[in-house]
């Protein structure tokens, strides 16, 4: 979806200089720093480790910082299209068995001068499949027949699959699919490497230092083999969690760029800064909440309750209130397979229009009775549910308050259930099958291919903690994984989405906005709604 881009005018220059004189830099000081090759970027989140392959590093904060250092085979652009990165053009494919032949660019080398070879692809696959390591996502790796796959020559690898695998490009297109240096890592415990920094680079930047809780420094990879190199000698990444401090740092020119979770106040304040450009676009992260089909009142016999909840939430008003001030073009999301900005997107959840009167009528038609406190009971089950979401997010807290009010209006009670993110996803979410949560609000980072998220909805899916099962949906998902024609595959997945819109394992809300701001002295930044994040085209940045 479209977003906003803004550059300040000269009118407020006097006010800006008054602010920067109180502890910030002058514009001239910032220009000297940039001309000397240092770009300072403010980031809202700090990674735990720098290894993007293992579970502890499977976070967006890790992924966005490692991708300009450690390249996968493909890059995802803002349009969700795959761009060959380490590859010398499109790979060759054949069937019976399904085979992909990758050809690496002749000039591709590691930062220590060692060529990037087919041996690195094979080592990456072997690492992905090694059960001794805490690999976060093995989807796709287990589909490769390692005995039949082979190194053809130094720069060519032939990958043979056990069956047709439609999302084969997604295997090596993000940080948790970056190609690993065999000469550097072979024989080492992969769970223990790169906690403090990546030791060899294949991208335009390389790791230099990390002061935890403060900043990380990436420097130019002088041996980068690509067509261009960054216009800056070093990127200093400052971790600033507080949004008000982020704005102060940008205003005072203590940072030159800012990548942060967008909040209404943050976007408004940055929009008022002189000499600052920014973009807010619908991102690849989609917000939704799940229904736990394994708890009383929401399970198979209570589908009408799930339907009443869906009918009782004005998602257009929710989007207008939470996202509209940042991105006026934002609309509700009507799919849990594709996002609005993908060409395959077909709405199905739009059948649940806002209809509070209809929601109450649906409950009463199914024998529910309203108590003295205004809350319905159905077959002896009081419609009072926990609504789980991560603590510390102002946007999520406001979202809960709005949804809670909608539910109160139709006679359903919601109580907040909050935990920090580590406990939320590490303990609470996987305990859904034991009834530890009723409604679970989270977000998922979509990729160009929906395959990683499909495990949410399969009966035996690795991420199905909501006791939802529809065998017809399973069959459609399974068929989509072996269907190589992309149009036919999209039809299968949209059919599955339509069935799930009827079943309501979850209710999609909206695409979370992506926010990026930079001062006018910097050229080249562009938002990317995929999991590549703000540094996806860092080799094109430079001082203006």
N, C-alpha and C positions, 0 to 999 in steps of 0.2 A: 504494500500500500504506500501511497505517497506520504511524504513527511514535510518538515519545514526546514528551511535554511535561512540563516540571517547573518548579516554583517552590520555592525554598529556604524553610526555616522560620526562625524567629527564634533558634533554639537556638545558632547559631554566630556571632551578632552580635559578641560580644566578640573572637573570633578575627579576624573580618573587620576590625574597627577597628584591631586591632594591626597588620595587614598594611598597611592604607591609610595608617596613620600613618608608614610607612616609605617615603614617596615618592608614594603615590597620593592621591586625593581622599577626603574624607569624603562620606558620603551627602548631607549638607546642601550641600556644595560642588557636588556633581553636580546636585542639585535646582535650585540657583540658576542653574547654567549652562543647564539645560533650560528653566527658566522664562524665561530671557533669550533663548531661541530658538535655541540651538545644540545640535545632536545630533552626536555623534562616533561614526563607524562604522569598525570595523576590517575591512580587506579583505586577503585572502591574496595577491591578484594585482593588479598594476598594468598598465593598458593601455599599448600602445606609442604609439598615437595615438587621437584621438577620432572619427575618421571611420569609422563602422561598415560603410559600403558597400564599401570597397576591401579588397584582400587583406590588407594589413598590419593592418587593424582588424577582421578577421573572427575575433575571439576572444570568448569569453564575458566576459572581463574588460572589454572595450570595450562589448559589447552591453548588459550589465546597468547600466552607468553612463550610457549615452546614451539609453536608453528613457524615463526620466522627464524628459528634456530634449527629445527629438525623437520625436514620436509617429508611428507608422504608422496605417493606417486602422482596424486591429483590435487588440485586446488578447487575449492568451491567459491565461485564469484557471487556477487550480490544477487544475481538472477537465479541462483541455485543450479547453475550449469557447471559440469565438470570440465576443468581445464588441465590438460597434461602438464605436469610440472617437472618431475624427474624423467618423464617418459619422452622418447623421441617420436612424437605423434601418437595416434590411436593404436592400441594393441590389435593384433589379429585374433579373431575368434573362430572356432570351428566346433562342430557337434559330433556326438557319438565317439568318444565321450566329449562333454563340453570342455573346451580347452581355450585358455587365453595365453597368448604369447606376448610378453612384455619386452620392449626394447628400450634400454636406458640411454640417455644422452651420452655421447662419447665424452663430452667435456665435463660431465658431472663428477665432482670430487669432494671429499671431506675436507674440513678446514685444515687438517694436518697434511694435506697433499695426497693422501691415499685415494685412488679412484673408487667411486661408488659402483659396485658390480652386482651381478646376478647372485653372487654368494651372499650379499647383504639381504636380498629379497628372501632367499631360502632361510637364512638365519632368523629373519623377522618372523616368518611362518612357524619355524620350529619353536621360537620363544613364545609365540601366541598359544601354541598347543601344549606347551610344557605345564603339566598340572602341578609341578612343584612351585610355580610362581603364581602370585595373586593377580592374574590378568583380569582386568575389569570386564572386558567384553571380548568373547571369543567368537561371536556370531560371524559366520562365513569361513573362518579359519578351519573349523571342523568339517567343512564341506570339501576341503582340498585333499586329494589323494596324494599323499607325500611320496609314496613309492613310485607312482607314475610320473609325478612332476620332476623336472630336471633343469639343471644348468646347461644351456645350449652352448653359450660361449661367455666371455667375461661380461658382456653387456646384455645378454639375452636370457630370459627365464621363461620356461614353458610350464604353466600352471594347469594341472588337470583336475577337474572337479568330479566328485562321485556321482553327481547328477546336475542337470542344468540349474544354474544359480543366477537368477535375474538381477539381484543387487550386487553383482560382482564388483562394480566400480566403487561401491561404498566401502569395500574392504580396506582400501588404502587411500582414504580421502580426508582424514582428519588427524588430530594429534594422537589419538589412540589407534593409529594405523600408520604412523610415521615409520619410515624405513630405518632400521637399526644398524649401527656399524659393527659388523662381525669382528673386524680386527681389534676393536676396542673392548668389546663386551664378552667375547667367547670365553667360556670357562668361569665367568663371574656369576655370583648370586644376583639375579636380575631384580629381586625384591629389595636389594640393598644398594643398588647403584643410583646415582643421580638424585639422591635426596636433597643435596645442597647445590646442585648445578649440573648442567649437561657438559660433558668434557670434550665433545667433538661436534662440529656443526656441519650441516649440509645446506643451510639457508643463508640469507644475506647477513644475518647477525650471529654472534656467538656470545656465550655466557662469560661474564668477567667476575662479578662479585655479588654478594647478597648480604645485606645487614637486616636480619629478620626484624619485622615490626617497623621498618623504616623504608628501605629502598633496595632495588636491584639494578644492576648496571649491565646492559648488553652493548657490545661494541661491534664495529664493522668487521665482517669476515673478509679479510684481505684475499683469501683464496676462493671467494665465491665465484662460481663458474657462470652465473646468469648473465643476461644481457646488460643489466645495470646493477649498480650497488647503491645503498642508501646515501642520501645527500648529507647524512650526519655521521660523524665518527662514533658517537655513542648515544645511547638512549638511557636516561636515568628514569627509572620507574618508581614513583613515590606512592606508597600505600596510604591513602587518606580515607578512612571509613566515614567520617562525619561529613554530610553533604554541605553544611554551612561552612566548614573549613575548606572544602573543595572550591566553593565559590570564591572565598577570600583569597585562596592561593591563585586562582585564575585571574581574579581582579588585580592582584598585586604583581602579576607576571612572575610569580614564583614557580608556576608550571606553565607550559606552553600548550598542553593538550589535556583533556579530561575525558575519561571513559568511565561512566558510572551507571548504576541502576537509576533510571529516570524516576524522579518524584515530581509532583506538580510544582512545589515551591522551587525545587532546584532548576527546572527548566525555565520558569518565570524569571528567576534571578539571573541566570546566565543570559537569557534573552535581553536583559537590560544592560549588559556589559558592553562598553564601547570597544570596538576593534576585535570582537569575538564572533566567529562563525560557528554555527551548530546545526546538526541534523537530528531529527527524530523520525524514525521510520518504524513500521510494523516489523517486528523481529521474527526470528525463527523459533523463539521460545513461545509456547502456547500454554495459557493458563486454563486449568480445569479443576473440577473436583470429582472424586470417585464416590460411588455408592457401594457400601459393603453388603454384598448379597448374602453374606453369611450371618447377619445379625437379625434379630427379631424386629419386624416392622419395615425392613428394606429388602427382604429376600424374595424368592420366587413367588410366594403367595401374596406378596405385598407390592406387586408391580404398580398398582394404582397409586401407592404412596410416592414412589419414585416419580411417577408421571405428575402427580400434584405438585411436588417440589419443583420439577422442571417448569411447569406452567406458572408457578407462583413467583418466579424470579424474572424481573424485567431486565433482561441482559442488555438491551439497547440503552436503558438508563444507566445501568452499571458502567458500560463502556463510556458513555458520554461524561459521567461523573469522574471516573478514575483516569481514563486515557484521553478523552476528548480535549482537555486543556493542553495536553502535550502533543497530541496528534489528532487534529480535527477530522481526519479521514478514517479514523479507526472504526471498525464495525465488529459486531459479535462474530465469533468463530462458529461455524456450523458443521465441523468435521473433526474426527479424532484420528484421521489418517493423513490428510494433507492440510496445509495452511492456505489462507486466502491468496497469498502471492504466488502459489504454484499453479501451473497451467492445468494440472490434473484435478484441481479442487472442484468438488461438487457438494453443495450444501445438502444436508439430510436432517440435521438437528433443528432446522428452522420450523419443523412441525410443532415444536414446543413454544408457540407464541405466548406472550405474557397474558394470562387470563386468570386472575385471582378468584373471580366468581366461579369460573369453571373448575378451578382446583378444589374449592370447597364443595361444590356440587358433586365432583368425582368421589371425594371422601364419603359424603353422605350416601351416595348411591351404592357404596360398598359396605354400608352398615356401620360407618364410624359415627360416634356421638361426641358432641362437644361438651367438655367439662365446665365446671363453674369458673375455672381459670382461663377459659377460652381455648384450651388445648384439646385436640381430638384424641380419642382412643378408638382403636380398631381391633375387634376380637380380643379385647382385654389388654391390648398393647398400647401404652400411652406414646404418642408421637413426639417423643423428646429424645434428641440425638446430640451426640458430641460432634463438633466440627473442628477437625484438626488442621493446623497450619503452623508454619515455622514462626518462631518469635523473632522480634527485631525488625520486621518489615512494616513501615508505616502504611504502605499501600495495602498490604494484606490485612492489617488490622482494620483499616477503614472498609475494606471489602467485606470482611466478616460482619461488621456492624450493619452494613447495608443489607446483606443477605439475611441476617438475623431478623431485621425489621420486616423484610418481605415475608419471611416464614411466619412471623408473629401474626401478620395480617390474614394468613390462611389457616391459622390454628395449629401450627407446628412449632415446637420449641427447639432452639439450638443453643448449645453451650460451647464456649471456646475451649479447645484443648491444644495448648501450645508447648513446644519444646524447641531447643536449639537444633540447628540443622543436622548436626552429627547424630544426636539422639533420635531425631525425627525420622531420618532415613535409615540409620543403622539399626535401631531397635523397634520403634513404633510401627513404621510402615510394614516391615516383614511380619509383624504380629497380627496383621489384619485378619488372617484366617482363624485366629483365636478370639476374634471379636474385640481386639484392643482399640479399634476405632470404628466409627460409624460413617462419617463423611470425611474425606481426606483431600484437602486442597493443596495442590502442588503445581509445578510447571515442568514441561519437558522441552528439551532443546531439539527441535526438528532438524533433520538433515535433508539433503536433496532426495534421498531415498527413504521411504517410511519404514523400512525393514526393522531397524533397531527398536522402534516403539511397538511393533506388533506383538511382542511378548507380553505386553500389558493385557491383551485381550484373549489370548489362546487359553484353552482349558488348563493345560499343563505348562503355560508360559512361565519363564523364570521370574517375571515381574508381576504375575497375577496373584496379588495378595487380597483380592476382593471376592473370592469364591464365585466368580462369574464364569459361566460356561455355556457356549452355544456351538454345538458340533458343526452346524452349517457355516458359521463364521470361521471355525478352524479349517474346514475344507477349502474355503475361499482363500484364506491366508496361505495355506499350504500350496494351493495351485498357483498363487501369485509368485511364489518363490522360484518356481521352475518355468514360468512363462517368460520367454525372452522377448516377445513382442511387447513393447512398452505400452502401447495403446490398449491392448487386450489386458495387460496386467493392471493398468489403472482402472479398467472396467471392473475387474474382479475385486479390487480393494474398495472401490466406491460402492459396490454391492454389499460388501461386508460392513462398510460404514453405515449403510442404510438399515441393515439388520440391527446393528448396535444402537442406532438412533431409536429404534423401537424398544430395545431391551434396557437401555440406560445403564450400562456399567459405569458411565461417567457423563458429566455434562460439560462440554467445552464452553469457555467464556470468551476469550479474546486472545489475540497475539500481543504479547508484552512488547512495548516499544523499546527500541535500541537508541541510545543517546550518545552522541560524540560531539565534543566542542574543541575548537582550537583557535589560537590567536591568528590574526591576519598576516603575521610574519612567517607563517608556515604554509606550505603548499603541498597538495597531494592527498591528504586524508580523505577517506570516504567510508561511510558506514557500510557494514556487511552484516546482514541479518542471520547468516549462517553461523555455525560454531567456529568459524575462522576468526571472528571477532575483529577488533579495530586495527590489528597489525597485518591484515591479510595482504596489503599492497605496500608494505613499508619500504620496499626497494624504490618506490616512486616518490618518496617524500624528500623534501629539501627546503632550505630557507627561501623565502620569496624576495 
